[in-house]
């Protein structure tokens, strides 16, 4: 019988377990180094997670204010009217009180034309009444025996066939033509215009705005334009 050991037989190899041997001293250091490496990797991962969760300075920036939508100013109120073709348009405006100025040509024996002013007096009746009262105060009647001025001839009426409510005023007498701005209803200087006439009409638009149409001039010129004036304000819309 073959006494040789089998080829797969394990042959133990003695290991030097001396405390001073290289194996015994190197093994703990290798294990410690491996543990430090794993610990450092875990620390880096934890720091990365914390940095991802902590908000940055950009996240704390105040939100941009919402854009404010500015409303366009409403268009100024308007009233459509058609002046006679022989009346000359001198000036127009979209701001303030005065909106249009026309020159009415002379008629009859008059030496001067008349003037038409169109004003937007706003809403409410007070401004319109004040404007009509001021126009009446700008006239005076013939002199009395004691030299004092009498009241001018004043007529008030309404246009029944007008598109919008319309009240009218007619004043005849001597017109105190103002030179310069008025203070307390009177100008610093005035020029007296005898035999002059004023026509005025206040048209109340559907939105409540009062429009004043005012004609002042020599009697012959204004009387010649009276019918056209009434038709114009009656058709205003």
C-alpha contacts under 8 A as a table, 3 or more apart, distances in Angstrom:
res1	aa1	res2	aa2	distance
5	X	9	X	6.84
6	X	9	X	5.47
16	X	21	X	6.78
16	X	23	X	7.99
17	X	21	X	6.72
17	X	23	X	7.89
17	X	24	X	6.74
18	X	21	X	5.24
18	X	24	X	7.33
19	X	24	X	6.02
19	X	25	X	7.22
20	X	24	X	6.92
20	X	25	X	6.75
21	X	24	X	5.56
21	X	25	X	6.48
22	X	25	X	5.34
22	X	26	X	5.86
23	X	26	X	5.31
23	X	27	X	6.03
24	X	27	X	5.70
24	X	28	X	7.47
25	X	28	X	6.40
25	X	29	X	7.20
26	X	29	X	5.37
26	X	30	X	6.26
27	X	30	X	5.18
27	X	31	X	6.29
28	X	31	X	5.07
28	X	32	X	6.08
29	X	32	X	5.06
29	X	33	X	6.07
30	X	33	X	5.16
30	X	34	X	6.23
31	X	34	X	5.20
31	X	35	X	6.30
32	X	35	X	5.09
32	X	36	X	6.22
33	X	36	X	5.16
33	X	37	X	6.24
34	X	37	X	5.15
34	X	38	X	6.35
35	X	38	X	5.19
35	X	39	X	6.14
36	X	39	X	4.99
36	X	40	X	6.10
37	X	40	X	5.20
37	X	41	X	6.27
38	X	41	X	5.15
38	X	42	X	6.28
39	X	42	X	5.12
39	X	43	X	6.20
40	X	43	X	5.03
40	X	44	X	6.20
41	X	44	X	5.20
41	X	45	X	6.25
42	X	45	X	5.14
42	X	46	X	6.17
43	X	46	X	5.10
43	X	47	X	6.15
44	X	47	X	5.11
44	X	48	X	6.15
45	X	48	X	5.10
45	X	49	X	6.28
46	X	49	X	5.13
46	X	50	X	6.28
47	X	50	X	5.09
47	X	51	X	6.14
48	X	51	X	5.15
48	X	52	X	6.22
49	X	52	X	5.14
49	X	53	X	6.34
50	X	53	X	5.11
50	X	54	X	6.08
51	X	54	X	5.28
52	X	55	X	7.63
55	X	58	X	7.98
55	X	59	X	5.92
55	X	60	X	7.41
56	X	59	X	5.38
56	X	60	X	6.92
57	X	60	X	5.23
57	X	61	X	6.69
58	X	61	X	5.29
76	X	94	X	6.96
76	X	95	X	7.77
77	X	209	X	7.74
79	X	205	X	7.37
79	X	211	X	7.95
79	X	236	X	6.66
79	X	237	X	5.69
80	X	236	X	5.59
80	X	237	X	5.25
81	X	232	X	6.48
81	X	233	X	7.11
81	X	235	X	6.79
81	X	236	X	4.53
81	X	237	X	6.62
82	X	232	X	6.21
82	X	236	X	7.45
83	X	87	X	6.68
83	X	232	X	6.26
84	X	87	X	5.61
84	X	228	X	6.98
84	X	232	X	7.83
85	X	88	X	7.47
86	X	104	X	7.32
86	X	105	X	7.35
87	X	102	X	6.16
87	X	103	X	5.65
87	X	104	X	4.92
87	X	105	X	6.74
88	X	102	X	5.28
88	X	103	X	5.07
88	X	104	X	6.71
89	X	92	X	7.81
89	X	100	X	7.49
89	X	101	X	6.09
89	X	102	X	4.50
89	X	103	X	6.60
90	X	100	X	7.60
90	X	101	X	5.49
90	X	102	X	5.42
90	X	103	X	6.89
91	X	99	X	7.93
91	X	100	X	5.51
91	X	101	X	5.14
91	X	102	X	7.26
92	X	98	X	7.85
92	X	99	X	5.30
92	X	100	X	4.29
92	X	101	X	6.52
93	X	96	X	7.65
93	X	98	X	6.55
93	X	99	X	4.52
93	X	100	X	6.25
94	X	99	X	6.01
95	X	98	X	7.59
95	X	99	X	7.41
96	X	99	X	7.59
96	X	120	X	7.88
97	X	119	X	5.29
97	X	120	X	5.12
97	X	121	X	6.38
98	X	101	X	7.94
98	X	117	X	7.21
98	X	118	X	6.04
98	X	119	X	4.47
98	X	120	X	6.45
99	X	117	X	7.76
99	X	118	X	5.59
99	X	119	X	5.53
99	X	120	X	6.88
100	X	117	X	5.94
100	X	118	X	5.11
100	X	119	X	7.27
101	X	115	X	7.16
101	X	116	X	5.64
101	X	117	X	4.71
101	X	118	X	6.41
102	X	115	X	5.81
102	X	116	X	4.93
102	X	117	X	6.58
103	X	113	X	6.67
103	X	114	X	5.99
103	X	115	X	4.85
103	X	116	X	6.31
104	X	113	X	5.56
104	X	114	X	4.95
104	X	115	X	5.89
104	X	116	X	7.17
104	X	221	X	7.56
104	X	225	X	7.73
105	X	112	X	7.91
105	X	113	X	4.90
105	X	114	X	6.71
105	X	221	X	7.11
106	X	110	X	5.95
106	X	111	X	6.66
106	X	112	X	5.82
106	X	113	X	4.46
106	X	114	X	7.05
106	X	220	X	7.69
106	X	221	X	5.07
107	X	110	X	5.87
107	X	113	X	7.81
107	X	220	X	5.74
107	X	221	X	4.56
107	X	224	X	6.34
108	X	220	X	5.40
108	X	221	X	6.73
108	X	224	X	7.88
109	X	220	X	6.48
110	X	113	X	7.52
110	X	218	X	6.00
110	X	219	X	7.37
110	X	220	X	5.59
110	X	221	X	6.14
111	X	218	X	7.80
112	X	217	X	7.27
112	X	218	X	6.62
112	X	221	X	7.78
113	X	217	X	6.38
113	X	218	X	7.19
113	X	221	X	6.41
114	X	215	X	6.64
114	X	216	X	5.58
114	X	217	X	4.09
114	X	218	X	6.65
114	X	221	X	6.33
114	X	222	X	6.53
115	X	214	X	7.94
115	X	215	X	5.47
115	X	216	X	5.59
115	X	217	X	6.43
116	X	213	X	6.90
116	X	214	X	5.49
116	X	215	X	4.43
116	X	216	X	6.87
117	X	212	X	7.86
117	X	213	X	5.91
117	X	214	X	5.26
117	X	215	X	6.59
118	X	211	X	7.08
118	X	212	X	5.69
118	X	213	X	4.76
118	X	214	X	6.55
119	X	211	X	5.69
119	X	212	X	5.05
119	X	213	X	6.65
120	X	209	X	7.28
120	X	210	X	6.24
120	X	211	X	4.81
120	X	212	X	6.49
121	X	127	X	6.07
121	X	128	X	6.43
121	X	209	X	6.94
121	X	210	X	5.33
121	X	211	X	5.86
121	X	212	X	6.93
122	X	127	X	7.56
122	X	208	X	7.83
122	X	209	X	4.90
122	X	210	X	5.60
122	X	211	X	7.63
123	X	208	X	5.27
123	X	209	X	4.34
123	X	210	X	5.88
124	X	127	X	6.84
124	X	128	X	7.76
124	X	208	X	6.92
124	X	209	X	7.18
124	X	210	X	7.27
125	X	128	X	5.38
125	X	129	X	6.22
125	X	210	X	7.45
126	X	129	X	5.18
126	X	130	X	6.08
127	X	130	X	5.12
127	X	131	X	6.16
128	X	131	X	5.12
128	X	132	X	6.34
128	X	202	X	6.91
128	X	210	X	6.69
128	X	212	X	7.26
129	X	132	X	5.19
129	X	133	X	6.10
130	X	133	X	5.09
130	X	134	X	6.05
131	X	134	X	5.16
131	X	135	X	6.27
132	X	135	X	5.12
132	X	136	X	6.34
132	X	169	X	7.29
132	X	200	X	7.46
133	X	136	X	5.13
133	X	137	X	6.27
134	X	137	X	5.03
134	X	138	X	6.32
134	X	185	X	7.06
135	X	138	X	5.16
135	X	139	X	7.23
135	X	198	X	7.82
136	X	139	X	5.68
136	X	152	X	7.81
136	X	154	X	7.38
136	X	171	X	6.40
137	X	140	X	7.20
138	X	175	X	5.96
138	X	176	X	5.42
138	X	177	X	7.53
139	X	151	X	7.98
139	X	152	X	6.11
139	X	171	X	7.28
139	X	172	X	7.26
139	X	173	X	5.89
139	X	174	X	5.37
139	X	175	X	4.55
139	X	176	X	5.95
140	X	149	X	6.12
140	X	150	X	6.22
140	X	151	X	5.51
140	X	152	X	4.82
140	X	173	X	5.66
140	X	174	X	5.27
140	X	175	X	6.69
140	X	176	X	7.72
141	X	149	X	5.80
141	X	150	X	4.52
141	X	151	X	4.73
141	X	152	X	3.91
141	X	153	X	6.94
141	X	172	X	7.69
141	X	173	X	5.01
141	X	174	X	6.19
142	X	149	X	5.96
142	X	150	X	5.67
142	X	151	X	7.73
142	X	152	X	7.47
142	X	173	X	7.01
142	X	174	X	7.49
143	X	146	X	7.80
143	X	147	X	5.46
143	X	148	X	5.56
143	X	149	X	4.57
143	X	150	X	5.92
144	X	147	X	5.23
144	X	148	X	5.47
144	X	149	X	6.13
144	X	150	X	6.36
145	X	148	X	7.47
152	X	171	X	6.62
152	X	172	X	5.84
152	X	173	X	5.23
152	X	174	X	7.71
153	X	170	X	7.95
153	X	171	X	5.57
153	X	172	X	5.08
153	X	173	X	6.59
154	X	169	X	7.17
154	X	170	X	5.69
154	X	171	X	4.58
154	X	172	X	6.65
155	X	169	X	5.71
155	X	170	X	5.07
155	X	171	X	6.53
156	X	167	X	7.44
156	X	168	X	5.67
156	X	169	X	4.62
156	X	170	X	6.49
157	X	167	X	5.89
157	X	168	X	5.21
157	X	169	X	6.59
158	X	165	X	7.91
158	X	166	X	5.78
158	X	167	X	4.31
158	X	168	X	5.66
159	X	162	X	5.54
159	X	165	X	7.52
159	X	166	X	5.64
159	X	167	X	6.36
159	X	168	X	7.29
159	X	234	X	6.97
160	X	165	X	7.94
160	X	166	X	7.84
161	X	234	X	6.61
162	X	165	X	6.56
162	X	166	X	6.51
162	X	233	X	7.27
162	X	234	X	3.89
162	X	235	X	6.20
162	X	236	X	7.86
163	X	234	X	5.80
163	X	235	X	5.81
163	X	236	X	6.63
163	X	237	X	6.49
164	X	203	X	6.34
164	X	204	X	6.06
164	X	205	X	6.28
164	X	206	X	7.52
164	X	234	X	7.41
164	X	236	X	7.56
164	X	237	X	7.06
165	X	203	X	5.90
165	X	204	X	5.51
165	X	205	X	7.73
166	X	201	X	6.43
166	X	202	X	5.44
166	X	203	X	4.52
166	X	204	X	6.43
166	X	233	X	7.85
166	X	234	X	7.43
167	X	201	X	5.54
167	X	202	X	5.33
167	X	203	X	6.87
168	X	199	X	7.39
168	X	200	X	5.48
168	X	201	X	4.24
168	X	202	X	6.42
169	X	198	X	7.82
169	X	199	X	5.83
169	X	200	X	5.00
169	X	201	X	6.34
170	X	197	X	7.23
170	X	198	X	5.67
170	X	199	X	4.75
170	X	200	X	6.48
171	X	197	X	5.65
171	X	198	X	5.14
171	X	199	X	6.75
172	X	195	X	6.98
172	X	196	X	6.06
172	X	197	X	4.62
172	X	198	X	6.64
172	X	219	X	7.96
173	X	194	X	6.42
173	X	195	X	5.38
173	X	196	X	5.76
173	X	197	X	6.63
174	X	192	X	6.28
174	X	193	X	5.32
174	X	194	X	4.20
174	X	195	X	5.63
174	X	196	X	5.89
175	X	191	X	7.96
175	X	192	X	5.66
175	X	193	X	4.86
175	X	194	X	6.30
175	X	195	X	7.71
175	X	196	X	5.97
175	X	197	X	7.66
176	X	190	X	5.61
176	X	191	X	5.62
176	X	192	X	4.72
176	X	193	X	6.32
177	X	190	X	5.26
177	X	191	X	4.93
177	X	192	X	6.01
177	X	193	X	6.74
178	X	181	X	7.43
178	X	182	X	7.52
178	X	186	X	7.76
178	X	187	X	5.44
178	X	188	X	7.74
178	X	189	X	6.24
178	X	190	X	4.56
178	X	191	X	6.57
179	X	187	X	6.33
179	X	188	X	6.89
179	X	189	X	5.23
179	X	190	X	5.41
179	X	191	X	7.33
180	X	187	X	6.20
180	X	188	X	6.75
180	X	189	X	7.16
181	X	187	X	5.76
181	X	188	X	7.42
182	X	185	X	5.54
182	X	186	X	4.89
182	X	187	X	4.05
182	X	188	X	6.83
183	X	186	X	5.36
183	X	187	X	6.02
183	X	188	X	7.57
187	X	190	X	6.46
193	X	196	X	6.25
195	X	218	X	6.39
195	X	219	X	5.90
196	X	216	X	7.34
196	X	217	X	5.60
196	X	218	X	4.36
196	X	219	X	4.82
197	X	216	X	5.89
197	X	217	X	5.82
197	X	218	X	6.09
197	X	219	X	5.15
197	X	222	X	6.45
198	X	214	X	7.09
198	X	215	X	5.46
198	X	216	X	4.41
198	X	217	X	6.72
198	X	222	X	7.50
199	X	214	X	5.73
199	X	215	X	5.00
199	X	216	X	6.55
199	X	222	X	7.74
199	X	226	X	7.82
200	X	212	X	6.89
200	X	213	X	5.46
200	X	214	X	4.35
200	X	215	X	6.28
201	X	211	X	7.99
201	X	212	X	5.76
201	X	213	X	5.18
201	X	214	X	6.62
201	X	233	X	7.18
202	X	210	X	6.27
202	X	211	X	5.45
202	X	212	X	4.63
202	X	213	X	6.47
203	X	210	X	5.70
203	X	211	X	5.10
203	X	212	X	6.56
203	X	233	X	7.27
204	X	208	X	5.86
204	X	209	X	5.74
204	X	210	X	4.66
204	X	211	X	6.41
205	X	208	X	5.34
205	X	209	X	5.31
205	X	210	X	6.40
205	X	211	X	7.57
205	X	237	X	7.33
206	X	209	X	7.36
213	X	233	X	7.64
215	X	222	X	7.30
216	X	222	X	7.11
217	X	221	X	6.56
217	X	222	X	5.96
218	X	221	X	5.44
218	X	222	X	6.18
219	X	222	X	5.25
219	X	223	X	5.80
220	X	223	X	5.23
220	X	224	X	6.12
221	X	224	X	5.25
221	X	225	X	6.51
222	X	225	X	5.11
222	X	226	X	5.99
223	X	226	X	5.05
224	X	227	X	7.40
225	X	228	X	5.37
225	X	229	X	6.00
226	X	229	X	5.11
226	X	230	X	6.32
227	X	230	X	5.26
227	X	231	X	6.34
228	X	231	X	5.14
228	X	232	X	6.11
229	X	232	X	5.14
229	X	233	X	6.38
230	X	233	X	5.50
230	X	234	X	6.01
231	X	234	X	5.14
231	X	235	X	6.19
232	X	235	X	5.41
232	X	236	X	6.32
233	X	236	X	5.09
